[in-house]
Amino acid sequence: MTGRRIHWSKYASPANLYRLTGQLVPWFAVPAGVLFGIGLYLGLFVAPTDFQQGDAYRVLFVHVPAAWMGMLLYAVLAFYAAVGWIFNARVSSMMASSLSITGAMFTFLALVTGSLWGRPTWGTWWAWDARTTSTLILLFLYAGFISLQASIDNPRRADRAGAVLAIVGVVNVPIIYFSVEWWSTLHQGATLRMAGETTMAGSMLAPLLIMIAACWMYSIAVVLVRLRCLIREREPLGAIGAEAK
């Protein structure tokens, strides 16, 4: 018995990808809204007060997912930018451009919420420790990528220039992640570990994981919407069919 085979290569075509993303957006946008509502409610009203940090720790339910998404989206951006540059794949380059604004937003949110958490915890809004400084550099990398692409009129040249910056800047992502282990820093250790057990109680861990899932769903939905806008902007209207009219 043979099933229907999906030819994923056809979605390298902007027209086919445009139609697919239009179908996918609601499947990510709606769960994102539901998960944000559940995660914020559990984090703000159900999770117990931390015995050391008090209620100030609740900002971590936003800060940790935002910080993770800022790093991960930049790594994905660099991957798509590299693929677009090496293989001259314009859809990959457009995907990288679509990721940049969302990644910058999450990185900025991580810095702001980190300051809100740092004031009662460290006694200061900002400390030039390794993690906060490298996260600030990440925001500058996002801003540089966005500004560089906006300053070049030719889209293909803009994509190539942005790809160089993205690939060079991706080295900052592991620096952010391992900075607490490599250098003496005020920042606490990892809240969640990719390997090994977490130190968080289940009642605190659940809303955090829900918020991370919500941020993933939101990111996918928003990036796909921006990708559709770029396709409409760069491709002839006839190339994306009647749906673009």
N, C-alpha and C positions, 0 to 999 in steps of 0.2 A: 504494500500500500504506500503510495507516495503522496505526500502532502504538497500543499502549494508553496512553492519556493519564493522567497522574497529577495529580489535583486536590489540589494542596498546600494549598489553602484549608481543606480539611476538617480539617487538623491544628491549626487554631485552636480546635477543640473539645478540651477537656481529656480526654474519654474516648478519642478517636482518638489523641491525642498520647501518652496513657498506654500504649496498646497498642504504638504504634510505638517508643517509647523502650525498652520492655521487650525488643524484638527487637534494637535497636541496641547496647545496652550491651555484650554479649559481644564484638561485632565491634571495639570499641575497647579494652575491658579486656584481652583476651588479647594483642593486639599491643603494648599499653603495657608489659606485664610482660616480653615477649620483648625489646623494644627497650631497656628499662631494663637488663636483664641484659647485652645486647651492648654498649651504650654505656658502662656502668660498667667492664666488663672491658677494653674497648679503651682507655678513658681512664686507668684506674689501672695497667694492666699492660703494654699494648702501645705506647701513645704514648710518644715519647722524652722524656727529661728536658730541660726548657728551659735553655738555656745561661746565661740571666740570672737567672731566678727559681728554678731547681732544680725539685724535685718539688712545691714549694708551689703552683705554677700549676695543678696538677691539680684543685684545688677549683673552678676556673673551669668545669669540665665540669658542675658542678651549679649554680654561681652564675649563669652567663650565661643558661641556659634558665629558671631561676627568676625572674631579673630581667625577662626578656622577657615571661614569662607573667604576672607581676604587673601589668605595664603594659597588655598586650593585653587581659587579662580585665577590667580596669577599664573600658577603652574599650568593650568589648562589653557590659559591665554597664550603662554609661551609655546606650548605644543602646537596649537592651531596656527599661530603666526609662523612657526618654523615650517610646518607642512605647506602652508600657503606660499611661502617664499621658495622652498626647495622644489616643489612640484608645480608651481605656478597655478595653484588651486584657488580660484577667487572666492569660492564658498568658504574655505577654511580661513582665509584672510578676513572675510566679513564676520565670521564667527568670533575671531579674536577681537575685532573692533566692538562687537556686541557685548563681549564679556567685560571689557575694560571699565565701563561706567559702573556696572554692578559691583565689580571687585573693589573699585575705588570707594564706593559708598559704604561697603562693609568694613573696609579698612579704616575709614574715617570714623564710623560708628564704634569700632573697637577702641580707637584712641580716645574718643569722648567718654565712653562708658568706663574705660580703664582709669581715666582721670577721676570720674565720679567715685569709683571704688578706691582709688589710691588716696583720696583726701582723708577719709576717716581711718584708713588702714595704715598708710605711711605718714600721714600728717602733712602731705603736700599734694597739689594737683598734678605735678609732673616731676619725674625723676629721670635723669639721663642714664638709666641703666641699659643693659645690652638689649633687652627685648623691646622696650618702648622705643629706643632709638632706631633699631632695625625695622620696627613696624612703621615708624615715621618715614624711613627711607623707602619702604614699600609703597606708601602713599605717594611719595614723590615720583616713584617709578611709574605708577599708574597715571599720575598727572602728566608726566613727561610723554608717555605713550599717547595719551589722548591729545595733548597739545601738538605733538609732532605730526600726528596724522591730520589734525585740523589745519596745520600751517602749510601743507602741501596740496596743491590743487589736483594733481593727477592721482587718482585712487591707487593705481598700481605702484607708483613710486612711494606713495604714503604707506602702503602696506609693507613694502620692502624695508623702508626706514624704520617703521614701527617694529618689524620682526627682529631687526638687529638689536634694538633697545630691549625688547622683551626677552630675547635669548640671553643677553648679557646679564640682565637684571634677575633672572630666575635663580641665580646663585644665592640671592638674599633670602629665599624661602627656607632652605635648611638652616641658615644662620638664625632666623627668627625662632624656628622650632627648637633647636638645640642650644640656644643662647643661655638658658638657665643652667644647663649642665656644663657648658664650656667655660663660662665666666661667673665670677661672683656678682650677684644681682639681687636687688630688692624683690624682684618679681617671684611669686610663689611657683612651685613646680607645676607640672602638667596636671590639670584637673582630670583629664581622661588620658589613658595610655593606650597606644595601639597594641602593646604587648604587656601582659601582666594585669594585676587586679587594680581597680580604681579604689580610692579611699573614700568616695562619697557614699552616703547612705542612700538606700534605694528610693526613699521619698524625695530626695534631692536630685538623684540621677535621672529619674523618669522625666520630669519636666525639662531637664537639660537636653536629653536625647530627643524629646519631642520638638524642642526649639531648633535643634540642629536639623532635624528632618524638615521642619517648616522653612528654614532658610534655604535648604537645598531645593525644595519645591518652588519657592518664590524665585530663586535665582534662575532655575530652568525656564519658568514661565516668562520672566521679564527678558531674559536673554533671547528667547525665541521671538518675542514681540519686537525687540530691537533688530534682530536678524531679518525679520519680515520687512521692517522699515528700510533697512539698508538694501535689500533686494529690490524693493520698489524704486529706491533712489538711483541705484546703479544700473539696473537692467531695463531694457525697453519694455513699455507696458504690454506689448504684444507677446513678450517672452514669458510672461507669467499668467497669461490667459485672462479669461473674462473676470476672474475673481479680483483682479487688481484694478478693474475699471470702476 
